[in-house]
């Protein structure tokens, strides 16, 4: 399943120039394993783990997930107007 999870992370985010990290696309939120919902996070996709970093109230919060421990992912975003 790691390949599938990687594709979902890649869909929901974009590369951060000059780093191996990715940041969530504007208007996209992500939830892993029914945990908190991330809206302005930076994601690092390591070989054995995923780190999701978000800043809240002046603090940096890092959440770590073992690839094998990821069971569900939910993404949500604003629906684009097809008429444009």
Long-range contacts (C-beta under 8 A, 24 or more apart in sequence): 1-67, 1-70, 2-67, 2-68, 5-50, 5-67, 5-70, 5-73, 6-45, 8-73, 8-75, 9-43, 9-45, 9-50, 11-75, 12-75, 13-43, 16-42, 20-44, 20-45, 25-77, 27-77, 27-78, 28-75, 28-76, 28-77, 29-75, 29-76, 29-77, 30-73, 30-74, 30-75, 31-73, 31-74, 31-75, 32-63, 32-65, 32-70, 32-72, 32-73, 33-65, 33-69, 33-70, 33-71, 33-72, 33-73, 34-72, 35-63, 36-63, 38-63
